């Protein structure tokens, strides 16, 4: 792991597929030095890593193609802070439901995630969520073909849940977990990178600084 430069830690963004530019812009605004990561040598130079939204099965295959899968698993197991949004959450989970049989997991979070849990692209929605650890009121969250956390282990902190306004309190989508943290690894089912609210990225940058 690299040593942070001054007050601006080097935070990588996995740049194989997905919303890379959006995360780079948010990280820069949150006080980090954002670095695209495509190779193991680039991974070795960062203090933390963001796994962006995109298509989780495609990203899984590309991790193998670019020989990043095992180095990334080892880095996260060794304490590298990581943050995943949407597809990134799926990759960080120890298990994914409704994924491809050959889909690879990084295992940084002791969670079971259901892929495309909230529905297809046409079922995308937005919601204002209370988010643990963030001041300034609810967080506006954008969900696009989003997963949810079906099950979280004992060591996982739930940061946010989302009720479904069309569901009864005991309906299948009510109060689903959509943001979690376990040590230096955090993930959201939604896309904070496509809003103007930098608070989630600032929270992650602070995690990187402390690590």
C-alpha positions as CSV (number, residue, x, y, z in Angstrom):
1,X,0.0,0.0,0.0
2,X,1.3,3.5,-0.9
3,X,1.9,6.2,1.6
4,X,-0.5,9.2,1.3
5,X,0.9,12.4,-0.1
6,X,0.3,15.1,2.5
7,X,-3.4,15.5,3.3
8,X,-4.4,14.0,-0.1
9,X,-4.4,10.2,0.0
10,X,-4.1,8.4,-3.3
11,X,-7.5,6.8,-3.9
12,X,-7.7,4.5,-6.9
13,X,-10.8,4.0,-9.0
14,X,-11.1,0.6,-10.7
15,X,-11.1,1.8,-14.4
16,X,-12.2,-1.4,-16.3
17,X,-15.8,-0.5,-16.8
18,X,-18.5,1.7,-15.3
19,X,-18.9,5.2,-13.8
20,X,-15.1,5.9,-13.5
21,X,-15.0,9.6,-14.4
22,X,-17.9,10.4,-12.0
23,X,-16.1,8.8,-9.0
24,X,-12.8,10.5,-10.0
25,X,-14.5,13.9,-9.9
26,X,-16.2,13.2,-6.5
27,X,-13.0,11.9,-4.9
28,X,-11.1,15.0,-6.1
29,X,-13.8,17.2,-4.6
30,X,-13.6,15.2,-1.4
31,X,-9.9,15.8,-0.9
32,X,-8.3,12.8,-2.4
33,X,-5.9,12.4,-5.3
34,X,-7.9,10.1,-7.6
35,X,-5.9,7.5,-9.7
36,X,-7.4,5.2,-12.4
37,X,-6.4,1.6,-11.7
38,X,-6.2,-1.0,-14.5
39,X,-3.1,-3.0,-13.5
40,X,-1.7,-4.7,-10.4
41,X,1.2,-2.2,-10.4
42,X,-1.2,0.7,-10.2
43,X,-3.2,-1.0,-7.4
44,X,0.0,-1.3,-5.4
45,X,0.4,2.5,-5.5
46,X,-2.9,3.6,-3.9
47,X,-4.1,4.0,-0.3
48,X,-7.7,3.0,-1.0
49,X,-9.9,1.8,-4.0
50,X,-13.3,2.6,-5.3
51,X,-15.2,0.0,-7.3
52,X,-17.7,1.9,-9.4
53,X,-21.2,1.1,-10.6
54,X,-21.5,-0.7,-13.9
55,X,-22.2,-4.3,-14.8
56,X,-20.9,-6.7,-12.2
57,X,-20.5,-9.8,-14.3
58,X,-18.5,-7.8,-16.9
59,X,-16.3,-6.3,-14.2
60,X,-15.8,-9.8,-12.8
61,X,-14.5,-11.1,-16.1
62,X,-12.3,-8.0,-16.7
63,X,-10.7,-8.4,-13.3
64,X,-9.5,-11.8,-14.4
65,X,-8.5,-10.6,-17.9
66,X,-6.4,-7.8,-16.4
67,X,-4.9,-10.1,-13.7
68,X,-6.3,-8.0,-10.9
69,X,-8.7,-10.5,-9.3
70,X,-6.2,-12.1,-6.9
71,X,-4.1,-9.0,-6.2
72,X,-7.3,-7.1,-5.3
73,X,-8.6,-9.9,-3.1
74,X,-5.2,-10.0,-1.3
75,X,-5.0,-6.2,-0.9
76,X,-8.5,-6.0,0.6
77,X,-7.9,-8.9,2.9
78,X,-4.7,-7.2,3.9
79,X,-6.5,-4.0,5.0
80,X,-6.8,-1.9,1.8
81,X,-9.8,0.4,2.3
82,X,-12.4,-0.2,-0.4
83,X,-15.8,1.4,-1.4
84,X,-18.2,-0.1,-3.9
85,X,-21.3,1.5,-5.4
86,X,-24.0,-0.7,-7.0
87,X,-22.0,-3.2,-9.0
88,X,-19.1,-2.5,-6.7
89,X,-21.2,-3.6,-3.8
90,X,-21.9,-6.9,-5.6
91,X,-18.2,-7.5,-6.2
92,X,-17.3,-6.8,-2.6
93,X,-19.9,-9.3,-1.2
94,X,-18.9,-12.8,-0.1
95,X,-21.9,-14.2,-2.0
96,X,-24.3,-12.9,-4.7
97,X,-27.8,-14.2,-5.5
98,X,-29.0,-14.3,-9.1
99,X,-25.5,-13.8,-10.5
100,X,-23.7,-15.9,-13.2
101,X,-22.3,-19.2,-12.1
102,X,-18.8,-18.1,-13.0
103,X,-19.0,-14.7,-11.3
104,X,-16.1,-14.0,-9.1
105,X,-16.4,-12.3,-5.6
106,X,-13.8,-10.3,-3.7
107,X,-15.2,-11.2,-0.3
108,X,-14.4,-7.9,1.4
109,X,-17.9,-7.8,3.1
110,X,-19.6,-10.5,5.0
111,X,-22.9,-9.9,3.2
112,X,-25.1,-11.8,0.8
113,X,-26.3,-9.5,-2.0
114,X,-29.2,-9.9,-4.4
115,X,-28.3,-8.7,-7.9
116,X,-30.9,-6.4,-9.6
117,X,-33.1,-6.8,-6.5
118,X,-35.1,-3.6,-7.1
119,X,-35.9,-4.5,-10.7
120,X,-34.8,-3.6,-14.2
121,X,-33.7,-0.2,-15.6
122,X,-37.3,0.9,-15.8
123,X,-37.7,0.3,-12.1
124,X,-35.0,2.9,-11.2
125,X,-35.9,5.3,-8.5
126,X,-34.7,8.0,-6.1
127,X,-35.1,8.3,-2.3
128,X,-33.9,10.4,0.6
129,X,-32.2,8.2,3.2
130,X,-31.0,8.7,6.7
131,X,-27.3,7.6,6.5
132,X,-25.4,6.7,9.7
133,X,-22.2,8.7,10.2
134,X,-23.2,11.6,7.9
135,X,-24.3,15.0,9.2
136,X,-26.4,17.4,7.2
137,X,-29.6,15.5,6.9
138,X,-30.9,12.7,4.7
139,X,-28.9,11.6,1.6
140,X,-30.5,11.8,-1.8
141,X,-29.9,8.3,-3.3
142,X,-30.3,7.2,-7.0
143,X,-31.0,3.5,-7.5
144,X,-30.4,2.1,-11.0
145,X,-30.9,-1.7,-11.4
146,X,-29.8,-1.8,-7.8
147,X,-28.9,-4.7,-5.6
148,X,-29.8,-4.9,-1.9
149,X,-28.2,-6.7,1.0
150,X,-30.2,-9.9,1.7
151,X,-28.1,-10.9,4.8
152,X,-25.4,-9.1,6.8
153,X,-22.9,-10.8,9.1
154,X,-22.5,-9.9,12.7
155,X,-19.5,-7.7,12.0
156,X,-21.3,-5.6,9.4
157,X,-22.6,-2.1,10.3
158,X,-25.8,-1.1,8.5
159,X,-25.5,2.5,7.3
160,X,-28.8,2.9,5.5
161,X,-32.0,1.1,4.6
162,X,-34.8,2.1,2.1
163,X,-38.5,1.4,2.5
164,X,-40.6,0.8,-0.6
165,X,-43.5,3.3,-0.6
166,X,-45.5,0.8,-2.6
167,X,-44.9,-2.0,-0.2
168,X,-46.7,-2.8,3.1
169,X,-44.4,-2.7,6.1
170,X,-43.8,-6.5,5.8
171,X,-43.5,-6.4,1.9
172,X,-40.6,-7.9,0.1
173,X,-38.8,-4.6,-0.5
174,X,-39.5,-2.8,2.7
175,X,-36.6,-1.7,4.9
176,X,-34.0,-3.4,2.7
177,X,-30.3,-2.7,3.5
178,X,-28.7,-0.5,0.9
179,X,-25.5,0.7,2.6
180,X,-23.0,-1.2,4.8
181,X,-19.6,-0.9,6.3
182,X,-17.2,-3.6,7.7
183,X,-14.0,-2.2,9.0
184,X,-12.3,-0.2,6.2
185,X,-14.7,-1.6,3.5
186,X,-18.0,0.1,2.7
187,X,-20.6,-0.2,0.0
188,X,-23.8,1.4,-1.3
189,X,-26.5,-0.1,-3.5
190,X,-27.1,3.3,-5.0
191,X,-24.9,5.7,-7.0
192,X,-23.6,8.6,-4.9
193,X,-21.2,9.5,-7.7
194,X,-24.0,10.8,-10.0
195,X,-25.3,13.4,-7.5
196,X,-23.6,16.6,-6.3
197,X,-23.5,15.4,-2.7
198,X,-19.9,14.5,-1.8
199,X,-20.6,13.3,1.7
200,X,-20.3,9.5,1.0
201,X,-17.0,10.1,-0.8
202,X,-15.7,12.3,2.0
203,X,-16.6,9.6,4.5
204,X,-14.6,7.1,2.5
205,X,-11.6,9.4,2.1
206,X,-11.6,9.8,5.9
207,X,-11.6,6.0,6.3
208,X,-8.6,5.9,4.0
209,X,-6.8,8.6,6.0
210,X,-7.4,6.7,9.2
211,X,-6.2,3.5,7.7
